[in-house]
């Protein structure tokens, strides 16, 4: 039966690769490299660099594929994402069916960790439920942007006896800072949702391109650095054509 590996490759630093992940890359006959369009060619290139550095299997080959652009959400964000995932599932199914022999092994390289705010596993579940192609799945965890953020700011994610919550920019805008956690890590925030919060005494630890040579980190009282983060973020996004960032908000002690 075909084997599909889903490999977490870290937040952008090749040295985030675990021994298990490197072993997985070298087990694969085919490495699937997504291309998200002209504005994000650097992301595909980083995957290629990881393969160049760590893959020693002379029989492996790379197959690059285009990822469809998600439509702008209309009345239903969930419906928009569902349609997008369905389109990607069709691509994944074709790749597995057409590029892997019956006993072949292929690998998808996933930023961060496949189990935290990434949809590859859900999309592969769709492919499996279609029952058009059989495969076994192995998942190899990776270093997340959350871990990289904490390391770059030299901090622990939680305070003693306190909890922290991982959520999204969309939910932060809708619900505000959670009542049941002293700290919140915010991911998938394209609109600087922290600026919608009334409490400007929150402490923010923000980072972009974490673990890479282009890393940017800023921290301080939200009322003091919020506007600076928004400005720096927009300048970086325009300069590179894309941005990956995350941040932690913490209530004052």
C-alpha positions, 0 to 999 in steps of 0.5 A: 500500500502507498505510504504518505508522510506528513512532515513538520519542517519547522518555522523556517529555519532548516536547523529546526528539522528533527532527526525524525523529519530528516529520516522521513525525507529520506524514506520518501520516493517523492517529495511534494513541493507546493507553489503558492504563486508568484508572491510566495515563491520564497516559501517553495524555495525554502522547502527546496533548500531543506531538501538540498541540505538533508536529502541523501536518498539518490532515488528520491525526486521532487514533484511541485504543484500549484496550490489554489488561492483561497477565495475571500470569505463571503457570508460564511468563512467556514464554507469558503475554507471548505470549498478551498480544502475540497479543491486542494483535496482533489490535487492531493488525490491526483498526486498520490494516485499518479506519482506514487506506485502501489508500494511507493512513499511520498512526503508533504513538507508542512511549515511548523507542525502539521497538527497545529493550525495547518489543514494538511491532515484534514485535507488528506482525511478528505482524500481517504474518505473519497476511497479512490486511492488507498494509502497509510499515513504517518505524521512527524511533528515539527517545531511550531511558530509558537515555540520559535516565538517563545525561544526568540523572546527568551520567555516561557509561554505560561506563568506559574499556575496560569494557563495560556490559550492558542487562538486566531486573530479572527476570534480575538477580534470577535471575543477579545482577550480570553477571561480564562487565561493569563496569556494568549498566543494569536496565530493566523492574524492578517489584520493586526487584531491586537489593535482592536483591544481596549486594554492597552496595558497588555504586554505583546511579544510579536515575531515575524519570519521566526527563526530565519535570517529575516526574523523581526521581533518586537515586545512591550506594552500594547499601547506603546508598540502596537502601532509600531508593530503594524507599521513594521509588519506592513513594510515587511509584507510589502518588501517580501510579498508575504509575511508569517507572524504570530504573537503572544498577549499577556495580562499584566501581573 
